[in-house]
Amino acid sequence: MSRIGKKPITLPAGVTLTVSASNVLTVKGPKGTLTQNVDRDIKVSVTNGDVLVERPTDQIRHRALHGLYRSLVANMVTGVTTGFKRELELVGVGYRAAVAGNQIDLALGFSHNIIMELPGEIKATSIAEKGQNPRIILESIDKQLLGAVAAKLRSLRKPEPYKGKGVRYSDEIVRRKAGKSAGK
């Protein structure tokens, strides 16, 4: 049995989870509403404020989906109660970020600035303090969407191993390489 899949999820006060007939989960909380389609073989039930995810058999597919949907539901419950936050750091001379509405304007050392449109569910702020690298803070209730947007921003200029320049997660450790050795 899946160790993750069989753990019950406790619903905090103010959070409701409903399962429709077509296996669509809807989680409502103080920060918003999230929906998720669930495979028809996986059964999700709510009893006494606990959410249980059950599988019909021990097939490999069912075992995989069991833990997956339990994790997705747990992330949805956490998202509508506390939300998620991801912080990116811009390391490099002249690297800047400016947030205007739902657009991020990035100067990453290219000949032009990159303007990226953000989804409506994500709130972004940019911080530029003297003596520190510029930072972008992304906040959302949807963990999957937040991770995808953060990965897209990072992919615009990945951190390189020689000088460490690029867009990185604030908790990321970039392994540095030694450059060319000096003459003979």
C-alpha positions as CSV (number, residue, x, y, z in Angstrom):
1,M,0.0,0.0,0.0
2,S,1.2,3.5,-0.8
3,R,2.5,5.2,2.4
4,I,1.7,8.6,1.1
5,G,-1.7,7.6,-0.5
6,K,-3.1,6.1,2.6
7,K,-2.4,9.1,4.9
8,P,-5.6,11.1,5.5
9,I,-5.7,14.8,4.8
10,T,-7.4,16.9,7.5
11,L,-9.4,19.8,6.3
12,P,-8.8,23.0,8.3
13,A,-11.6,25.2,9.4
14,G,-13.1,27.2,6.6
15,V,-12.1,24.7,3.9
16,T,-14.6,22.6,2.0
17,L,-14.0,19.8,-0.5
18,T,-16.7,18.6,-2.8
19,V,-16.5,15.7,-5.3
20,S,-18.9,15.9,-8.3
21,A,-20.3,12.9,-10.1
22,S,-17.8,13.2,-12.9
23,N,-14.9,12.9,-10.4
24,V,-14.0,16.6,-10.3
25,L,-12.7,17.9,-7.0
26,T,-13.4,21.4,-5.9
27,V,-11.6,22.9,-2.8
28,K,-12.8,26.2,-1.5
29,G,-11.0,28.1,1.2
30,P,-10.3,31.6,2.4
31,K,-7.7,32.4,-0.4
32,G,-9.8,31.0,-3.3
33,T,-11.0,28.0,-5.2
34,L,-9.2,25.2,-7.0
35,T,-10.5,22.3,-9.1
36,Q,-8.8,19.1,-10.2
37,N,-10.0,16.2,-12.4
38,V,-9.4,12.8,-10.8
39,D,-9.0,9.5,-12.6
40,R,-12.2,7.5,-12.6
41,D,-10.6,4.5,-10.8
42,I,-9.5,6.6,-7.8
43,K,-12.1,7.2,-5.1
44,V,-12.0,10.4,-3.0
45,S,-14.2,10.6,0.1
46,V,-14.7,13.1,2.9
47,T,-15.6,11.8,6.3
48,N,-15.5,13.8,9.6
49,G,-13.2,16.5,8.2
50,D,-10.7,14.0,6.8
51,V,-10.2,13.3,3.1
52,L,-9.3,9.8,2.1
53,V,-8.0,8.7,-1.3
54,E,-8.5,5.0,-2.1
55,R,-7.6,2.8,-5.0
56,P,-9.4,-0.3,-6.3
57,T,-6.5,-2.7,-6.9
58,D,-2.8,-3.1,-6.5
59,Q,-2.0,-2.6,-10.2
60,I,1.1,-0.5,-10.8
61,R,-1.0,2.2,-12.5
62,H,-3.4,2.4,-9.5
63,R,-0.6,2.5,-7.0
64,A,1.0,5.4,-8.9
65,L,-2.2,7.4,-9.2
66,H,-3.0,6.8,-5.5
67,G,0.0,8.7,-4.2
68,L,-0.2,11.3,-6.9
69,Y,-3.8,12.3,-6.3
70,R,-3.3,12.3,-2.5
71,S,-0.4,14.8,-3.0
72,L,-2.4,16.9,-5.4
73,V,-5.3,17.2,-3.0
74,A,-3.0,18.0,-0.1
75,N,-1.4,20.8,-2.1
76,M,-4.8,22.1,-3.0
77,V,-5.8,22.3,0.6
78,T,-2.6,24.0,1.6
79,G,-2.9,26.4,-1.3
80,V,-6.4,27.7,-0.4
81,T,-5.4,28.1,3.3
82,T,-1.9,29.5,3.3
83,G,-0.8,29.7,-0.4
84,F,2.6,29.1,-1.9
85,K,5.6,31.3,-2.5
86,R,8.6,31.0,-4.8
87,E,11.6,33.4,-4.8
88,L,13.9,33.9,-7.7
89,E,17.3,35.8,-7.7
90,L,18.9,37.5,-10.7
91,V,22.6,37.2,-10.5
92,G,24.6,39.3,-13.0
93,V,25.7,42.8,-13.8
94,G,22.8,44.9,-15.1
95,Y,20.2,42.2,-14.5
96,R,16.9,43.8,-13.5
97,A,13.3,43.0,-13.1
98,A,10.2,45.3,-13.0
99,V,6.7,44.2,-12.3
100,A,3.8,46.2,-13.8
101,G,0.4,44.6,-13.3
102,N,0.6,41.0,-14.6
103,Q,3.7,41.6,-16.7
104,I,7.4,41.1,-15.8
105,D,10.0,43.2,-17.6
106,L,13.4,41.4,-17.4
107,A,16.8,42.8,-18.4
108,L,19.0,39.7,-18.5
109,G,21.9,40.8,-20.6
110,F,20.3,40.3,-24.0
111,S,20.1,43.0,-26.6
112,H,16.5,43.5,-25.6
113,N,14.3,43.3,-22.5
114,I,12.1,40.2,-22.1
115,I,8.5,41.0,-21.3
116,M,6.6,38.0,-19.9
117,E,2.8,37.9,-19.3
118,L,1.9,36.2,-16.0
119,P,-1.3,34.2,-15.4
120,G,-4.0,36.0,-13.4
121,E,-3.6,33.5,-10.5
122,I,0.0,34.6,-9.8
123,K,1.0,37.7,-7.9
124,A,4.5,38.9,-8.5
125,T,6.7,41.5,-6.8
126,S,10.2,42.6,-7.5
127,I,12.7,43.8,-5.0
128,A,15.9,45.6,-5.8
129,E,18.0,46.5,-2.7
130,K,21.4,48.2,-2.9
131,G,24.2,45.7,-2.5
132,Q,22.0,42.7,-3.1
133,N,20.9,40.8,-6.3
134,P,17.4,41.7,-7.6
135,R,14.7,39.3,-6.5
136,I,11.3,38.3,-7.9
137,I,8.8,36.9,-5.5
138,L,5.9,34.8,-7.0
139,E,2.9,34.0,-4.9
140,S,-0.1,31.8,-5.8
141,I,-2.6,29.3,-4.4
142,D,-1.9,26.8,-7.2
143,K,1.4,25.0,-6.6
144,Q,1.6,23.4,-10.1
145,L,1.1,26.7,-11.9
146,L,3.6,28.5,-9.6
147,G,6.3,25.9,-10.3
148,A,5.7,26.1,-14.0
149,V,6.0,29.9,-14.1
150,A,9.1,29.9,-11.9
151,A,10.7,27.3,-14.1
152,K,9.8,29.3,-17.2
153,L,11.4,32.4,-15.7
154,R,14.5,30.4,-14.8
155,S,14.8,29.0,-18.3
156,L,15.2,32.5,-19.8
157,R,18.7,32.6,-18.5
158,K,19.8,29.5,-16.5
159,P,22.7,29.9,-14.0
160,E,26.0,29.1,-15.7
161,P,28.6,27.2,-13.8
162,Y,31.7,29.5,-14.3
163,K,30.5,32.9,-12.9
164,G,27.2,31.8,-11.6
165,K,25.3,34.4,-13.6
166,G,21.6,33.9,-14.5
167,V,18.2,33.5,-12.9
168,R,18.2,31.0,-10.0
169,Y,15.9,30.0,-7.2
170,S,16.8,31.7,-3.9
171,D,17.5,28.3,-2.2
172,E,19.3,26.9,-5.2
173,I,23.0,26.0,-5.0
174,V,24.9,26.4,-8.3
175,R,27.9,24.1,-8.6
176,R,30.8,26.2,-9.8
177,K,33.6,25.0,-12.1
178,A,37.1,26.2,-12.3
179,G,37.8,28.2,-15.4
180,K,40.8,27.9,-17.7
181,S,44.0,27.5,-15.8
182,A,46.4,30.4,-16.1
183,G,49.4,30.0,-18.5
184,K,52.2,27.5,-18.0
